[in-house]
Amino acid sequence: TASPPPPEKQQTVLRVAVVDDDEEDVAYETCVLGVLRQGYRVLHMRSTRGTRIRNCFLFCHVSFTTQVNAWVSESEMMAYVRSKEKEMEERVDEAEAEVAKLKGLTPCSSSSYSGAG
């Protein structure tokens, strides 16, 4: 299942690959997304050198669906990362101030304790 063809569907290339257990390509085929129609299709697979493999076909079903794009742009992601870095720096500063305050405290001696007993 593929997402709907983008506006640049005539310039978008779909690559389908068959890989082995080591994630190495065994065969592949490419096609222009704008030419691909929905339904059952047969892709004639190619070797890693790009030549068609005799009697090697991949039978597949193509359908286009609408899917919300959950990805954000690089600039949005970097702005988010920077804001989180700033938050972390502020928390580190707060923790360091708390440590300095605790180091400034001296342990109470028993003579200075005036609790009821």
Biopython code that builds the backbone (N, CA, C, O; Angstrom):
import numpy as np
from Bio.PDB.StructureBuilder import StructureBuilder

atoms = [
    (1, "THR", "N", (0.849, -1.177, 0.000)),
    (1, "THR", "CA", (0.000, 0.000, 0.000)),
    (1, "THR", "C", (0.889, 1.232, 0.000)),
    (1, "THR", "O", (1.820, 1.338, 0.798)),
    (2, "ALA", "N", (0.604, 2.135, -0.875)),
    (2, "ALA", "CA", (1.374, 3.372, -0.968)),
    (2, "ALA", "C", (0.468, 4.538, -0.663)),
    (2, "ALA", "O", (-0.746, 4.460, -0.852)),
    (3, "SER", "N", (1.053, 5.618, -0.191)),
    (3, "SER", "CA", (0.291, 6.844, 0.028)),
    (3, "SER", "C", (-0.107, 7.395, -1.330)),
    (3, "SER", "O", (0.429, 6.973, -2.355)),
    (4, "PRO", "N", (-1.042, 8.335, -1.345)),
    (4, "PRO", "CA", (-1.468, 8.857, -2.645)),
    (4, "PRO", "C", (-0.300, 9.506, -3.367)),
    (4, "PRO", "O", (0.603, 10.061, -2.740)),
    (5, "PRO", "N", (-0.328, 9.431, -4.683)),
    (5, "PRO", "CA", (0.769, 10.031, -5.436)),
    (5, "PRO", "C", (0.906, 11.508, -5.105)),
    (5, "PRO", "O", (-0.093, 12.227, -5.061)),
    (6, "PRO", "N", (2.122, 11.969, -4.874)),
    (6, "PRO", "CA", (2.321, 13.384, -4.581)),
    (6, "PRO", "C", (2.087, 14.223, -5.833)),
    (6, "PRO", "O", (1.976, 13.680, -6.932)),
    (7, "PRO", "N", (2.012, 15.538, -5.674)),
    (7, "PRO", "CA", (1.809, 16.392, -6.843)),
    (7, "PRO", "C", (2.894, 16.176, -7.899)),
    (7, "PRO", "O", (2.645, 16.356, -9.092)),
    (8, "GLU", "N", (4.090, 15.793, -7.466)),
    (8, "GLU", "CA", (5.193, 15.575, -8.393)),
    (8, "GLU", "C", (5.231, 14.108, -8.812)),
    (8, "GLU", "O", (6.314, 13.545, -8.977)),
    (9, "LYS", "N", (4.074, 13.483, -8.985)),
    (9, "LYS", "CA", (4.034, 12.041, -9.217)),
    (9, "LYS", "C", (4.770, 11.613, -10.481)),
    (9, "LYS", "O", (5.222, 10.471, -10.566)),
    (10, "GLN", "N", (4.898, 12.483, -11.443)),
    (10, "GLN", "CA", (5.633, 12.117, -12.651)),
    (10, "GLN", "C", (7.146, 12.130, -12.426)),
    (10, "GLN", "O", (7.898, 11.594, -13.240)),
    (11, "GLN", "N", (7.595, 12.741, -11.322)),
    (11, "GLN", "CA", (9.017, 12.782, -11.003)),
    (11, "GLN", "C", (9.371, 11.875, -9.819)),
    (11, "GLN", "O", (10.534, 11.805, -9.421)),
    (12, "THR", "N", (8.375, 11.180, -9.253)),
    (12, "THR", "CA", (8.616, 10.326, -8.097)),
    (12, "THR", "C", (8.800, 8.889, -8.559)),
    (12, "THR", "O", (7.985, 8.357, -9.312)),
    (13, "VAL", "N", (9.885, 8.267, -8.097)),
    (13, "VAL", "CA", (10.190, 6.897, -8.496)),
    (13, "VAL", "C", (10.000, 5.975, -7.302)),
    (13, "VAL", "O", (10.520, 6.234, -6.217)),
    (14, "LEU", "N", (9.252, 4.899, -7.509)),
    (14, "LEU", "CA", (9.049, 3.877, -6.485)),
    (14, "LEU", "C", (10.042, 2.753, -6.758)),
    (14, "LEU", "O", (10.142, 2.259, -7.881)),
    (15, "ARG", "N", (10.776, 2.353, -5.717)),
    (15, "ARG", "CA", (11.736, 1.251, -5.850)),
    (15, "ARG", "C", (11.279, 0.123, -4.953)),
    (15, "ARG", "O", (11.100, 0.307, -3.749)),
    (16, "VAL", "N", (11.089, -1.055, -5.546)),
    (16, "VAL", "CA", (10.690, -2.245, -4.818)),
    (16, "VAL", "C", (11.871, -3.203, -4.874)),
    (16, "VAL", "O", (12.410, -3.473, -5.948)),
    (17, "ALA", "N", (12.276, -3.721, -3.698)),
    (17, "ALA", "CA", (13.443, -4.600, -3.658)),
    (17, "ALA", "C", (13.137, -5.874, -2.894)),
    (17, "ALA", "O", (12.319, -5.889, -1.974)),
    (18, "VAL", "N", (13.805, -6.934, -3.293)),
    (18, "VAL", "CA", (13.795, -8.197, -2.569)),
    (18, "VAL", "C", (15.165, -8.295, -1.924)),
    (18, "VAL", "O", (16.184, -8.188, -2.606)),
    (19, "VAL", "N", (15.195, -8.500, -0.597)),
    (19, "VAL", "CA", (16.467, -8.544, 0.120)),
    (19, "VAL", "C", (16.645, -9.905, 0.789)),
    (19, "VAL", "O", (15.670, -10.597, 1.082)),
    (20, "ASP", "N", (17.895, -10.275, 1.024)),
    (20, "ASP", "CA", (18.179, -11.537, 1.709)),
    (20, "ASP", "C", (18.262, -11.315, 3.213)),
    (20, "ASP", "O", (17.967, -10.224, 3.702)),
    (21, "ASP", "N", (18.662, -12.345, 3.940)),
    (21, "ASP", "CA", (18.728, -12.260, 5.400)),
    (21, "ASP", "C", (19.724, -11.222, 5.893)),
    (21, "ASP", "O", (19.592, -10.718, 7.008)),
    (22, "ASP", "N", (20.727, -10.896, 5.070)),
    (22, "ASP", "CA", (21.738, -9.908, 5.448)),
    (22, "ASP", "C", (21.372, -8.506, 4.992)),
    (22, "ASP", "O", (22.214, -7.607, 4.998)),
    (23, "GLU", "N", (20.105, -8.315, 4.592)),
    (23, "GLU", "CA", (19.612, -7.018, 4.113)),
    (23, "GLU", "C", (20.296, -6.563, 2.822)),
    (23, "GLU", "O", (20.336, -5.369, 2.526)),
    (24, "GLU", "N", (20.825, -7.501, 2.069)),
    (24, "GLU", "CA", (21.444, -7.198, 0.778)),
    (24, "GLU", "C", (20.397, -7.373, -0.321)),
    (24, "GLU", "O", (19.615, -8.323, -0.297)),
    (25, "ASP", "N", (20.387, -6.445, -1.288)),
    (25, "ASP", "CA", (19.451, -6.575, -2.400)),
    (25, "ASP", "C", (19.750, -7.830, -3.203)),
    (25, "ASP", "O", (20.902, -8.144, -3.506)),
    (26, "VAL", "N", (18.672, -8.542, -3.539)),
    (26, "VAL", "CA", (18.784, -9.707, -4.414)),
    (26, "VAL", "C", (18.245, -9.318, -5.791)),
    (26, "VAL", "O", (18.814, -9.672, -6.823)),
    (27, "ALA", "N", (17.136, -8.581, -5.776)),
    (27, "ALA", "CA", (16.515, -8.121, -7.014)),
    (27, "ALA", "C", (15.721, -6.856, -6.710)),
    (27, "ALA", "O", (15.359, -6.591, -5.564)),
    (28, "TYR", "N", (15.459, -6.080, -7.760)),
    (28, "TYR", "CA", (14.685, -4.854, -7.554)),
    (28, "TYR", "C", (13.991, -4.459, -8.849)),
    (28, "TYR", "O", (14.288, -4.992, -9.918)),
    (29, "GLU", "N", (13.080, -3.534, -8.735)),
    (29, "GLU", "CA", (12.457, -2.907, -9.893)),
    (29, "GLU", "C", (12.051, -1.502, -9.488)),
    (29, "GLU", "O", (11.739, -1.254, -8.324)),
    (30, "THR", "N", (12.053, -0.604, -10.417)),
    (30, "THR", "CA", (11.635, 0.771, -10.181)),
    (30, "THR", "C", (10.564, 1.139, -11.198)),
    (30, "THR", "O", (10.525, 0.607, -12.307)),
    (31, "CYS", "N", (9.695, 2.064, -10.794)),
    (31, "CYS", "CA", (8.688, 2.561, -11.730)),
    (31, "CYS", "C", (8.288, 3.970, -11.308)),
    (31, "CYS", "O", (8.395, 4.340, -10.139)),
    (32, "VAL", "N", (7.831, 4.735, -12.268)),
    (32, "VAL", "CA", (7.376, 6.098, -11.993)),
    (32, "VAL", "C", (6.009, 6.000, -11.324)),
    (32, "VAL", "O", (5.103, 5.356, -11.853)),
    (33, "LEU", "N", (5.858, 6.625, -10.182)),
    (33, "LEU", "CA", (4.643, 6.513, -9.391)),
    (33, "LEU", "C", (3.414, 7.006, -10.148)),
    (33, "LEU", "O", (2.331, 6.440, -9.999)),
    (34, "GLY", "N", (3.565, 8.039, -10.948)),
    (34, "GLY", "CA", (2.434, 8.597, -11.686)),
    (34, "GLY", "C", (1.895, 7.677, -12.756)),
    (34, "GLY", "O", (0.771, 7.870, -13.221)),
    (35, "VAL", "N", (2.666, 6.677, -13.163)),
    (35, "VAL", "CA", (2.246, 5.734, -14.200)),
    (35, "VAL", "C", (1.591, 4.497, -13.587)),
    (35, "VAL", "O", (0.835, 3.790, -14.252)),
    (36, "LEU", "N", (1.886, 4.249, -12.327)),
    (36, "LEU", "CA", (1.383, 3.069, -11.634)),
    (36, "LEU", "C", (-0.111, 3.197, -11.386)),
    (36, "LEU", "O", (-0.581, 4.221, -10.889)),
    (37, "ARG", "N", (-0.854, 2.156, -11.733)),
    (37, "ARG", "CA", (-2.299, 2.145, -11.485)),
    (37, "ARG", "C", (-2.616, 1.194, -10.344)),
    (37, "ARG", "O", (-1.843, 0.286, -10.037)),
    (38, "GLN", "N", (-3.772, 1.419, -9.718)),
    (38, "GLN", "CA", (-4.195, 0.545, -8.628)),
    (38, "GLN", "C", (-4.571, -0.826, -9.179)),
    (38, "GLN", "O", (-4.958, -0.964, -10.339)),
    (39, "GLY", "N", (-4.450, -1.825, -8.331)),
    (39, "GLY", "CA", (-4.823, -3.184, -8.716)),
    (39, "GLY", "C", (-3.623, -4.110, -8.672)),
    (39, "GLY", "O", (-2.554, -3.743, -8.183)),
    (40, "TYR", "N", (-3.814, -5.314, -9.187)),
    (40, "TYR", "CA", (-2.731, -6.296, -9.203)),
    (40, "TYR", "C", (-1.773, -5.976, -10.335)),
    (40, "TYR", "O", (-2.190, -5.682, -11.455)),
    (41, "ARG", "N", (-0.508, -6.035, -10.036)),
    (41, "ARG", "CA", (0.543, -5.719, -11.016)),
    (41, "ARG", "C", (1.641, -6.760, -10.927)),
    (41, "ARG", "O", (1.843, -7.390, -9.889)),
    (42, "VAL", "N", (2.344, -6.929, -12.031)),
    (42, "VAL", "CA", (3.488, -7.830, -12.092)),
    (42, "VAL", "C", (4.715, -6.987, -12.418)),
    (42, "VAL", "O", (4.757, -6.300, -13.438)),
    (43, "LEU", "N", (5.710, -7.047, -11.539)),
    (43, "LEU", "CA", (6.949, -6.297, -11.762)),
    (43, "LEU", "C", (8.036, -7.273, -12.199)),
    (43, "LEU", "O", (8.297, -8.272, -11.529)),
    (44, "HIS", "N", (8.657, -6.973, -13.316)),
    (44, "HIS", "CA", (9.759, -7.799, -13.816)),
    (44, "HIS", "C", (11.031, -7.332, -13.102)),
    (44, "HIS", "O", (11.495, -6.210, -13.304)),
    (45, "MET", "N", (11.576, -8.202, -12.278)),
    (45, "MET", "CA", (12.677, -7.835, -11.395)),
    (45, "MET", "C", (14.005, -7.754, -12.143)),
    (45, "MET", "O", (14.208, -8.407, -13.167)),
    (46, "ARG", "N", (14.900, -6.934, -11.599)),
    (46, "ARG", "CA", (16.235, -6.727, -12.159)),
    (46, "ARG", "C", (17.297, -7.232, -11.186)),
    (46, "ARG", "O", (17.079, -7.297, -9.976)),
    (47, "SER", "N", (18.444, -7.586, -11.744)),
    (47, "SER", "CA", (19.576, -7.966, -10.905)),
    (47, "SER", "C", (20.183, -6.715, -10.301)),
    (47, "SER", "O", (19.793, -5.601, -10.654)),
    (48, "THR", "N", (21.128, -6.886, -9.397)),
    (48, "THR", "CA", (21.770, -5.725, -8.786)),
    (48, "THR", "C", (22.574, -4.941, -9.823)),
    (48, "THR", "O", (22.965, -3.801, -9.574)),
    (49, "ARG", "N", (22.819, -5.541, -10.969)),
    (49, "ARG", "CA", (23.514, -4.825, -12.064)),
    (49, "ARG", "C", (22.552, -4.066, -12.963)),
    (49, "ARG", "O", (22.979, -3.338, -13.858)),
    (50, "GLY", "N", (21.251, -4.234, -12.727)),
    (50, "GLY", "CA", (20.261, -3.489, -13.492)),
    (50, "GLY", "C", (19.679, -4.223, -14.681)),
    (50, "GLY", "O", (18.824, -3.674, -15.376)),
    (51, "THR", "N", (20.112, -5.440, -14.938)),
    (51, "THR", "CA", (19.561, -6.203, -16.067)),
    (51, "THR", "C", (18.375, -7.026, -15.598)),
    (51, "THR", "O", (18.341, -7.491, -14.459)),
    (52, "ARG", "N", (17.408, -7.204, -16.479)),
    (52, "ARG", "CA", (16.223, -7.980, -16.123)),
    (52, "ARG", "C", (16.625, -9.438, -15.870)),
    (52, "ARG", "O", (17.456, -10.010, -16.575)),
    (53, "ILE", "N", (16.001, -10.013, -14.838)),
    (53, "ILE", "CA", (16.260, -11.412, -14.503)),
    (53, "ILE", "C", (15.197, -12.254, -15.204)),
    (53, "ILE", "O", (13.999, -12.041, -15.019)),
    (54, "ARG", "N", (15.643, -13.194, -15.995)),
    (54, "ARG", "CA", (14.730, -14.039, -16.765)),
    (54, "ARG", "C", (13.813, -14.820, -15.821)),
    (54, "ARG", "O", (14.276, -15.436, -14.860)),
    (55, "ASN", "N", (12.517, -14.787, -16.104)),
    (55, "ASN", "CA", (11.496, -15.505, -15.341)),
    (55, "ASN", "C", (11.463, -15.129, -13.857)),
    (55, "ASN", "O", (11.123, -15.962, -13.016)),
    (56, "CYS", "N", (11.811, -13.893, -13.535)),
    (56, "CYS", "CA", (11.776, -13.429, -12.146)),
    (56, "CYS", "C", (10.810, -12.253, -12.069)),
    (56, "CYS", "O", (11.112, -11.145, -12.512)),
    (57, "PHE", "N", (9.635, -12.525, -11.492)),
    (57, "PHE", "CA", (8.589, -11.525, -11.417)),
    (57, "PHE", "C", (8.076, -11.411, -9.991)),
    (57, "PHE", "O", (8.124, -12.373, -9.225)),
    (58, "LEU", "N", (7.585, -10.229, -9.640)),
    (58, "LEU", "CA", (6.974, -10.009, -8.341)),
    (58, "LEU", "C", (5.523, -9.622, -8.581)),
    (58, "LEU", "O", (5.236, -8.621, -9.237)),
    (59, "PHE", "N", (4.617, -10.420, -8.047)),
    (59, "PHE", "CA", (3.191, -10.167, -8.165)),
    (59, "PHE", "C", (2.766, -9.373, -6.942)),
    (59, "PHE", "O", (2.971, -9.824, -5.814)),
    (60, "CYS", "N", (2.177, -8.198, -7.143)),
    (60, "CYS", "CA", (1.811, -7.362, -6.004)),
    (60, "CYS", "C", (0.486, -6.649, -6.254)),
    (60, "CYS", "O", (-0.001, -6.575, -7.382)),
    (61, "HIS", "N", (-0.078, -6.131, -5.179)),
    (61, "HIS", "CA", (-1.312, -5.360, -5.272)),
    (61, "HIS", "C", (-0.996, -3.912, -4.910)),
    (61, "HIS", "O", (-0.404, -3.646, -3.864)),
    (62, "VAL", "N", (-1.382, -2.995, -5.760)),
    (62, "VAL", "CA", (-1.128, -1.575, -5.557)),
    (62, "VAL", "C", (-2.446, -0.896, -5.203)),
    (62, "VAL", "O", (-3.453, -1.048, -5.894)),
    (63, "SER", "N", (-2.410, -0.134, -4.094)),
    (63, "SER", "CA", (-3.584, 0.670, -3.741)),
    (63, "SER", "C", (-3.094, 1.978, -3.144)),
    (63, "SER", "O", (-2.077, 2.021, -2.452)),
    (64, "PHE", "N", (-3.817, 3.019, -3.418)),
    (64, "PHE", "CA", (-3.467, 4.336, -2.911)),
    (64, "PHE", "C", (-4.458, 4.709, -1.823)),
    (64, "PHE", "O", (-5.668, 4.577, -2.000)),
    (65, "THR", "N", (-3.940, 5.175, -0.699)),
    (65, "THR", "CA", (-4.791, 5.571, 0.417)),
    (65, "THR", "C", (-4.383, 6.958, 0.873)),
    (65, "THR", "O", (-3.307, 7.449, 0.533)),
    (66, "THR", "N", (-5.245, 7.574, 1.637)),
    (66, "THR", "CA", (-4.932, 8.872, 2.221)),
    (66, "THR", "C", (-4.356, 8.632, 3.603)),
    (66, "THR", "O", (-4.932, 7.896, 4.405)),
    (67, "GLN", "N", (-3.243, 9.240, 3.875)),
    (67, "GLN", "CA", (-2.592, 9.065, 5.166)),
    (67, "GLN", "C", (-2.058, 10.410, 5.623)),
    (67, "GLN", "O", (-1.476, 11.163, 4.843)),
    (68, "VAL", "N", (-2.267, 10.701, 6.910)),
    (68, "VAL", "CA", (-1.777, 11.956, 7.463)),
    (68, "VAL", "C", (-0.262, 11.911, 7.509)),
    (68, "VAL", "O", (0.327, 10.922, 7.944)),
    (69, "ASN", "N", (0.360, 12.980, 7.062)),
    (69, "ASN", "CA", (1.814, 13.062, 7.090)),
    (69, "ASN", "C", (2.244, 13.460, 8.488)),
    (69, "ASN", "O", (2.039, 14.600, 8.905)),
    (70, "ALA", "N", (2.843, 12.522, 9.214)),
    (70, "ALA", "CA", (3.263, 12.784, 10.587)),
    (70, "ALA", "C", (4.658, 13.389, 10.649)),
    (70, "ALA", "O", (5.118, 13.764, 11.728)),
    (71, "TRP", "N", (5.318, 13.488, 9.546)),
    (71, "TRP", "CA", (6.674, 14.022, 9.526)),
    (71, "TRP", "C", (6.647, 15.538, 9.633)),
    (71, "TRP", "O", (5.708, 16.190, 9.178)),
    (72, "VAL", "N", (7.668, 16.076, 10.227)),
    (72, "VAL", "CA", (7.798, 17.526, 10.316)),
    (72, "VAL", "C", (9.029, 17.931, 9.527)),
    (72, "VAL", "O", (9.887, 17.103, 9.221)),
    (73, "SER", "N", (9.104, 19.190, 9.208)),
    (73, "SER", "CA", (10.247, 19.672, 8.438)),
    (73, "SER", "C", (11.501, 19.681, 9.309)),
    (73, "SER", "O", (11.420, 19.607, 10.535)),
    (74, "GLU", "N", (12.634, 19.769, 8.673)),
    (74, "GLU", "CA", (13.900, 19.792, 9.407)),
    (74, "GLU", "C", (13.979, 21.008, 10.324)),
    (74, "GLU", "O", (14.455, 20.905, 11.454)),
    (75, "SER", "N", (13.516, 22.156, 9.843)),
    (75, "SER", "CA", (13.588, 23.366, 10.667)),
    (75, "SER", "C", (12.689, 23.241, 11.901)),
    (75, "SER", "O", (13.059, 23.693, 12.984)),
    (76, "GLU", "N", (11.508, 22.630, 11.740)),
    (76, "GLU", "CA", (10.632, 22.421, 12.891)),
    (76, "GLU", "C", (11.275, 21.469, 13.896)),
    (76, "GLU", "O", (11.207, 21.694, 15.105)),
    (77, "MET", "N", (11.902, 20.402, 13.390)),
    (77, "MET", "CA", (12.551, 19.442, 14.284)),
    (77, "MET", "C", (13.717, 20.087, 15.017)),
    (77, "MET", "O", (13.900, 19.849, 16.210)),
    (78, "MET", "N", (14.507, 20.897, 14.328)),
    (78, "MET", "CA", (15.646, 21.554, 14.967)),
    (78, "MET", "C", (15.171, 22.563, 16.015)),
    (78, "MET", "O", (15.795, 22.693, 17.068)),
    (79, "ALA", "N", (14.086, 23.272, 15.744)),
    (79, "ALA", "CA", (13.539, 24.210, 16.729)),
    (79, "ALA", "C", (13.090, 23.449, 17.976)),
    (79, "ALA", "O", (13.308, 23.911, 19.097)),
    (80, "TYR", "N", (12.474, 22.301, 17.789)),
    (80, "TYR", "CA", (12.048, 21.475, 18.920)),
    (80, "TYR", "C", (13.259, 20.998, 19.721)),
    (80, "TYR", "O", (13.253, 21.056, 20.951)),
    (81, "VAL", "N", (14.296, 20.527, 19.026)),
    (81, "VAL", "CA", (15.505, 20.052, 19.701)),
    (81, "VAL", "C", (16.147, 21.190, 20.493)),
    (81, "VAL", "O", (16.554, 21.000, 21.638)),
    (82, "ARG", "N", (16.236, 22.375, 19.880)),
    (82, "ARG", "CA", (16.827, 23.531, 20.580)),
    (82, "ARG", "C", (16.032, 23.887, 21.831)),
    (82, "ARG", "O", (16.619, 24.210, 22.863)),
    (83, "SER", "N", (14.710, 23.832, 21.752)),
    (83, "SER", "CA", (13.888, 24.161, 22.928)),
    (83, "SER", "C", (14.115, 23.136, 24.036)),
    (83, "SER", "O", (14.158, 23.498, 25.212)),
    (84, "LYS", "N", (14.259, 21.876, 23.678)),
    (84, "LYS", "CA", (14.523, 20.840, 24.683)),
    (84, "LYS", "C", (15.921, 20.999, 25.276)),
    (84, "LYS", "O", (16.118, 20.776, 26.471)),
    (85, "GLU", "N", (16.890, 21.384, 24.448)),
    (85, "GLU", "CA", (18.239, 21.629, 24.964)),
    (85, "GLU", "C", (18.222, 22.769, 25.975)),
    (85, "GLU", "O", (18.874, 22.694, 27.016)),
    (86, "LYS", "N", (17.467, 23.831, 25.661)),
    (86, "LYS", "CA", (17.366, 24.979, 26.572)),
    (86, "LYS", "C", (16.727, 24.553, 27.890)),
    (86, "LYS", "O", (17.191, 24.946, 28.960)),
    (87, "GLU", "N", (15.661, 23.747, 27.816)),
    (87, "GLU", "CA", (15.019, 23.246, 29.039)),
    (87, "GLU", "C", (16.010, 22.441, 29.871)),
    (87, "GLU", "O", (16.062, 22.586, 31.092)),
    (88, "MET", "N", (16.788, 21.601, 29.216)),
    (88, "MET", "CA", (17.761, 20.782, 29.939)),
    (88, "MET", "C", (18.829, 21.651, 30.593)),
    (88, "MET", "O", (19.217, 21.400, 31.734)),
    (89, "GLU", "N", (19.305, 22.667, 29.885)),
    (89, "GLU", "CA", (20.302, 23.573, 30.455)),
    (89, "GLU", "C", (19.739, 24.282, 31.685)),
    (89, "GLU", "O", (20.440, 24.423, 32.687)),
    (90, "GLU", "N", (18.485, 24.727, 31.623)),
    (90, "GLU", "CA", (17.856, 25.390, 32.761)),
    (90, "GLU", "C", (17.749, 24.443, 33.952)),
    (90, "GLU", "O", (17.979, 24.851, 35.090)),
    (91, "ARG", "N", (17.403, 23.192, 33.702)),
    (91, "ARG", "CA", (17.304, 22.213, 34.787)),
    (91, "ARG", "C", (18.670, 21.907, 35.392)),
    (91, "ARG", "O", (18.790, 21.722, 36.603)),
    (92, "VAL", "N", (19.698, 21.854, 34.546)),
    (92, "VAL", "CA", (21.054, 21.630, 35.061)),
    (92, "VAL", "C", (21.461, 22.804, 35.938)),
    (92, "VAL", "O", (22.022, 22.607, 37.016)),
    (93, "ASP", "N", (21.181, 24.035, 35.483)),
    (93, "ASP", "CA", (21.490, 25.226, 36.286)),
    (93, "ASP", "C", (20.768, 25.181, 37.632)),
    (93, "ASP", "O", (21.359, 25.489, 38.667)),
    (94, "GLU", "N", (19.484, 24.794, 37.615)),
    (94, "GLU", "CA", (18.725, 24.692, 38.859)),
    (94, "GLU", "C", (19.335, 23.636, 39.783)),
    (94, "GLU", "O", (19.446, 23.852, 40.990)),
    (95, "ALA", "N", (19.726, 22.502, 39.216)),
    (95, "ALA", "CA", (20.318, 21.433, 40.023)),
    (95, "ALA", "C", (21.650, 21.880, 40.612)),
    (95, "ALA", "O", (21.942, 21.599, 41.774)),
    (96, "GLU", "N", (22.465, 22.581, 39.808)),
    (96, "GLU", "CA", (23.754, 23.077, 40.309)),
    (96, "GLU", "C", (23.547, 24.099, 41.431)),
    (96, "GLU", "O", (24.304, 24.106, 42.402)),
    (97, "ALA", "N", (22.551, 24.947, 41.312)),
    (97, "ALA", "CA", (22.252, 25.932, 42.359)),
    (97, "ALA", "C", (21.802, 25.223, 43.633)),
    (97, "ALA", "O", (22.172, 25.626, 44.736)),
    (98, "GLU", "N", (21.014, 24.183, 43.485)),
    (98, "GLU", "CA", (20.555, 23.412, 44.639)),
    (98, "GLU", "C", (21.733, 22.716, 45.321)),
    (98, "GLU", "O", (21.801, 22.679, 46.550)),
    (99, "VAL", "N", (22.665, 22.165, 44.532)),
    (99, "VAL", "CA", (23.855, 21.516, 45.090)),
    (99, "VAL", "C", (24.693, 22.541, 45.849)),
    (99, "VAL", "O", (25.163, 22.267, 46.954)),
    (100, "ALA", "N", (24.881, 23.729, 45.251)),
    (100, "ALA", "CA", (25.665, 24.776, 45.916)),
    (100, "ALA", "C", (25.002, 25.182, 47.228)),
    (100, "ALA", "O", (25.690, 25.396, 48.226)),
    (101, "LYS", "N", (23.686, 25.291, 47.238)),
    (101, "LYS", "CA", (22.969, 25.646, 48.459)),
    (101, "LYS", "C", (23.155, 24.567, 49.529)),
    (101, "LYS", "O", (23.370, 24.879, 50.700)),
    (102, "LEU", "N", (23.073, 23.316, 49.126)),
    (102, "LEU", "CA", (23.240, 22.220, 50.075)),
    (102, "LEU", "C", (24.667, 22.150, 50.609)),
    (102, "LEU", "O", (24.879, 21.816, 51.775)),
    (103, "LYS", "N", (25.640, 22.462, 49.765)),
    (103, "LYS", "CA", (27.034, 22.464, 50.226)),
    (103, "LYS", "C", (27.282, 23.577, 51.227)),
    (103, "LYS", "O", (28.162, 23.455, 52.079)),
    (104, "GLY", "N", (26.529, 24.650, 51.140)),
    (104, "GLY", "CA", (26.672, 25.789, 52.054)),
    (104, "GLY", "C", (26.101, 25.512, 53.427)),
    (104, "GLY", "O", (26.423, 26.221, 54.381)),
    (105, "LEU", "N", (25.271, 24.510, 53.550)),
    (105, "LEU", "CA", (24.697, 24.169, 54.852)),
    (105, "LEU", "C", (25.729, 23.407, 55.672)),
    (105, "LEU", "O", (26.468, 22.572, 55.149)),
    (106, "THR", "N", (25.766, 23.709, 56.964)),
    (106, "THR", "CA", (26.652, 22.968, 57.862)),
    (106, "THR", "C", (25.806, 22.051, 58.717)),
    (106, "THR", "O", (24.669, 22.387, 59.050)),
    (107, "PRO", "N", (26.339, 20.905, 59.075)),
    (107, "PRO", "CA", (25.552, 19.989, 59.901)),
    (107, "PRO", "C", (25.273, 20.617, 61.267)),
    (107, "PRO", "O", (26.119, 21.323, 61.815)),
    (108, "CYS", "N", (24.125, 20.364, 61.793)),
    (108, "CYS", "CA", (23.743, 20.910, 63.111)),
    (108, "CYS", "C", (24.493, 20.159, 64.210)),
    (108, "CYS", "O", (24.605, 18.934, 64.167)),
    (109, "SER", "N", (25.002, 20.896, 65.189)),
    (109, "SER", "CA", (25.632, 20.245, 66.348)),
    (109, "SER", "C", (24.560, 19.996, 67.388)),
    (109, "SER", "O", (23.530, 20.670, 67.384)),
    (110, "SER", "N", (24.774, 19.061, 68.262)),
    (110, "SER", "CA", (23.756, 18.719, 69.263)),
    (110, "SER", "C", (23.522, 19.867, 70.231)),
    (110, "SER", "O", (22.433, 19.981, 70.794)),
    (111, "SER", "N", (24.533, 20.733, 70.441)),
    (111, "SER", "CA", (24.366, 21.836, 71.386)),
    (111, "SER", "C", (23.467, 22.939, 70.821)),
    (111, "SER", "O", (22.852, 23.693, 71.575)),
    (112, "SER", "N", (23.396, 23.029, 69.488)),
    (112, "SER", "CA", (22.561, 24.093, 68.911)),
    (112, "SER", "C", (21.131, 23.644, 68.755)),
    (112, "SER", "O", (20.266, 24.455, 68.425)),
    (113, "TYR", "N", (20.860, 22.385, 68.982)),
    (113, "TYR", "CA", (19.501, 21.868, 68.851)),
    (113, "TYR", "C", (18.730, 22.204, 70.118)),
    (113, "TYR", "O", (19.149, 21.861, 71.223)),
    (114, "SER", "N", (17.630, 22.861, 69.951)),
    (114, "SER", "CA", (16.871, 23.266, 71.138)),
    (114, "SER", "C", (15.465, 22.687, 71.101)),
    (114, "SER", "O", (14.498, 23.352, 71.471)),
    (115, "GLY", "N", (15.365, 21.489, 70.670)),
    (115, "GLY", "CA", (14.042, 20.883, 70.592)),
    (115, "GLY", "C", (13.577, 20.430, 71.955)),
    (115, "GLY", "O", (14.377, 20.220, 72.867)),
    (116, "ALA", "N", (12.279, 20.284, 72.080)),
    (116, "ALA", "CA", (11.717, 19.820, 73.368)),
    (116, "ALA", "C", (12.022, 18.340, 73.512)),
    (116, "ALA", "O", (11.947, 17.594, 72.536)),
    (117, "GLY", "N", (12.352, 17.927, 74.667)),
    (117, "GLY", "CA", (12.750, 16.565, 74.814)),
    (117, "GLY", "C", (12.178, 15.940, 75.927)),
    (117, "GLY", "O", (12.436, 14.762, 76.174)),
]
sb = StructureBuilder()
sb.init_structure("model")
sb.init_model(0)
sb.init_chain("A")
sb.init_seg("    ")
for serial, (resi, resn, name, xyz) in enumerate(atoms, 1):
    if name == "N":
        sb.init_residue(resn, " ", resi, " ")
    sb.init_atom(name, np.array(xyz, "f"), 0.0, 1.0, " ", f" {name:<3s}", serial, name[0])
structure = sb.get_structure()
